[in-house]
């Protein structure tokens, strides 16, 4: 049996102010799987996501990537080998689209012609013409275009793992639907291991191979969308899924 791409073992995260964001959480993400983390605000989903690239540190427990504890990895090196997309894109405003996408390959000292080729390939992948968009700045892009560029930047160094923290959360419904479609195409094309945070049940069911439902810092259930609907683990999961059933 192959090692999971990512796993956490009995992780608790307690902040200095006494807030407990995660309580004894354990889960694993398979190679090539898209796991969606869903829950209410304050449920711990973003904290859990950020454990994988050491932007958060567990108070107790173990976080591993391909069987190796992240505590044994240099955080800067780790982050350069994991794609990361945040809600607002996080693009550098004074850099062009091309330079934003090429950020990590530049830090990894890729040859300039390789970076240029990779940037063009990724812009095509996210349906942005390089001849039109490569020289633009973030302020010249729509919200959806910025998120496409952010996703391309996350893929630039060809990481095995991509973390996405509510990447479509601030977009209008039409743009969000378009980017979900684009995400699914890229997901099936590239077969990356991805962890995707959302508060939207429909988005979770549409994009996830499996869904982890969090509540008050605990994982209540991890399962496929179909299994969640057929076999909810407890009253909280049943209540949450009732909203989904009413709206589909």
C-alpha positions in Angstrom: 0.0 0.0 0.0 1.4 3.4 -1.0 2.0 6.1 1.5 -0.6 8.9 1.6 0.5 12.1 0.0 -0.5 14.0 3.2 -1.6 13.0 6.6 -2.2 14.4 10.1 -2.1 12.2 13.2 -3.9 13.3 16.4 -3.2 17.0 15.8 -4.4 19.6 18.2 -3.8 23.3 17.6 -4.1 25.7 20.5 -3.3 29.4 20.2 -1.7 31.6 22.8 -5.1 33.2 23.6 -6.5 29.8 24.6 -8.6 29.3 21.4 -8.5 25.6 20.3 -8.7 25.5 16.5 -8.2 21.8 16.1 -8.8 18.9 18.5 -7.2 15.5 18.0 -7.6 15.6 14.2 -6.5 12.6 12.1 -6.9 12.2 8.4 -5.0 11.2 5.2 -5.1 12.4 1.6 -4.2 9.9 -1.1 -1.9 10.5 -3.9 -3.7 12.3 -6.7 -6.8 12.9 -4.6 -8.8 16.2 -4.2 -9.9 16.4 -0.6 -12.3 19.2 0.2 -12.4 20.7 3.7 -15.8 22.2 4.6 -17.2 23.7 7.7 -18.6 26.8 9.3 -16.4 29.9 10.1 -14.1 28.9 12.9 -14.4 25.2 12.3 -10.6 24.9 11.8 -10.5 24.1 8.1 -8.0 26.8 7.1 -5.8 26.1 10.1 -5.8 22.4 9.0 -4.8 23.4 5.4 -2.0 25.6 6.6 -0.4 22.9 8.7 0.7 21.2 5.5 3.0 24.0 4.4 4.0 25.0 8.0 2.2 28.3 7.9 0.7 27.0 11.1 2.4 24.7 13.6 0.5 22.0 15.6 0.5 22.2 19.3 0.6 18.4 19.5 0.5 15.7 16.9 2.3 15.0 13.6 1.9 16.4 10.1 3.5 14.4 7.3 4.1 14.7 3.6 4.7 11.4 1.9 5.5 9.8 5.2 8.0 12.5 6.4 7.2 14.9 9.2 7.1 18.5 8.1 9.0 19.3 11.3 12.0 17.8 9.6 11.7 19.9 6.5 13.0 23.5 5.9 9.8 25.6 5.8 11.0 27.8 2.9 12.0 24.8 0.8 8.7 23.1 1.7 6.6 26.0 0.6 8.5 26.3 -2.7 7.5 22.7 -3.5 3.8 23.0 -2.6 1.4 25.1 -4.6 -0.7 27.5 -2.6 -3.8 29.6 -3.7 -5.4 32.0 -1.3 -8.8 33.7 -1.5 -7.6 37.0 -2.8 -5.0 35.5 -5.1 -2.1 37.1 -3.3 -0.6 38.4 -6.5 2.3 40.9 -6.3 0.7 44.2 -7.6 3.9 45.6 -9.0 4.7 42.5 -11.0 3.3 41.5 -14.3 1.3 38.3 -14.7 4.3 36.6 -16.3 6.5 37.6 -13.4 3.9 36.5 -10.8 3.5 33.1 -12.4 7.3 32.7 -12.6 8.0 33.6 -9.0 8.7 30.2 -7.6 10.7 28.9 -10.7 12.8 32.1 -10.4 13.5 31.4 -6.8 14.4 27.8 -7.8 16.8 29.3 -10.4 15.2 27.8 -13.4 16.6 29.1 -16.7 14.9 32.2 -18.0 13.7 30.5 -21.3 12.3 27.6 -19.3 10.3 30.0 -17.1 9.0 31.9 -20.1 7.8 28.6 -21.7 6.3 27.4 -18.5 4.4 30.7 -18.0 3.0 30.6 -21.5 1.9 26.9 -21.1 0.1 27.6 -17.8 -1.7 30.7 -19.1 -3.0 28.6 -21.9 -4.0 25.9 -19.4 -6.1 28.4 -17.4 -7.6 29.9 -20.6 -5.8 33.2 -20.6 -4.0 34.1 -23.9 -0.2 34.7 -23.1 -0.1 37.4 -25.8 -2.9 39.3 -24.1 -2.3 38.7 -20.4 1.4 38.0 -19.8 2.3 41.7 -19.7 -0.7 42.9 -17.6 -0.6 43.8 -14.0 -3.0 42.4 -11.3 -5.0 45.7 -11.2 -5.8 45.3 -14.9 -7.5 41.9 -14.3 -10.9 41.0 -13.2 -11.4 38.9 -10.0 -11.8 35.7 -12.0 -8.7 36.5 -14.1 -6.6 37.1 -10.9 -7.7 33.8 -9.5 -6.8 32.0 -12.8 -3.3 33.6 -12.6 -3.0 32.6 -8.9 -3.8 29.0 -9.8 -1.3 29.1 -12.7 1.3 30.5 -10.2 0.6 27.6 -7.8 1.3 25.1 -10.6 4.4 26.9 -12.0 7.1 24.7 -10.4 5.0 21.5 -11.1 4.4 20.7 -7.5 2.9 17.3 -6.5 0.6 19.0 -3.9 -1.6 22.1 -4.2 -3.4 23.8 -1.3 -6.4 26.1 -2.1 -7.9 28.3 0.6 -11.4 29.3 -0.6 -10.0 30.4 -4.0 -13.4 31.2 -5.5 -15.1 32.5 -2.3 -15.0 36.2 -3.3 -16.3 35.8 -6.8 -19.7 36.3 -8.3 -21.8 33.2 -9.1 -21.2 33.1 -12.8 -17.5 33.6 -12.6 -17.3 31.0 -9.7 -19.1 28.4 -11.9 -16.7 29.1 -14.8 -13.7 28.6 -12.5 -15.1 25.5 -11.0 -15.4 24.1 -14.5 -11.8 25.1 -15.3 -10.7 23.5 -12.0 -12.3 20.2 -12.8 -10.6 20.1 -16.2 -7.2 20.9 -14.7 -7.8 18.4 -11.9 -8.4 15.5 -14.4 -5.6 16.6 -16.7 -2.8 17.0 -14.1 -3.9 14.5 -11.4 -2.3 16.6 -8.6 -2.9 15.9 -4.9 -5.1 18.9 -3.8 -6.6 20.1 -0.6 -9.4 22.6 -1.2 -11.1 24.7 1.6 -14.6 26.0 1.0 -17.7 26.9 3.0 -20.0 26.1 0.0 -21.6 22.6 0.1 -22.3 22.7 -3.7 -18.7 23.5 -4.5 -17.5 20.7 -2.2 -19.7 18.1 -3.8 -18.8 19.2 -7.2 -15.1 19.4 -6.8 -14.1 16.8 -4.2 -13.2 13.2 -4.5 -13.8 13.1 -0.8 -15.1 15.7 1.7 -14.0 16.2 5.2 -16.6 17.9 7.4 -15.2 19.9 10.3 -17.1 21.4 13.2 -15.6 23.1 16.3 -12.1 21.9 15.5 -13.0 18.3 15.0 -13.4 16.2 11.9 -17.0 14.8 12.0 -16.8 12.7 8.8 -14.5 12.1 5.8 -16.1 10.3 2.9 -17.1 10.5 -0.8 -20.0 12.8 -1.6 -22.3 9.8 -2.3 -21.3 8.1 1.0 -21.9 11.3 2.9 -25.4 11.6 1.6 -26.2 7.9 2.1 -24.5 7.4 5.5 -24.1 10.6 7.5 -22.0 9.9 10.6 -24.0 11.9 13.2 -26.7 14.5 13.8 -24.4 17.5 12.8 -23.6 15.9 9.5 -27.2 15.1 8.8 -28.2 18.7 9.6 -25.5 20.1 7.3 -26.5 17.8 4.4 -30.1 18.7 4.8 -29.3 22.2 3.5 -27.6 20.7 0.5 -30.6 18.4 -0.2 -33.0 21.3 0.0 -31.1 23.4 -2.5 -30.3 20.8 -5.2 
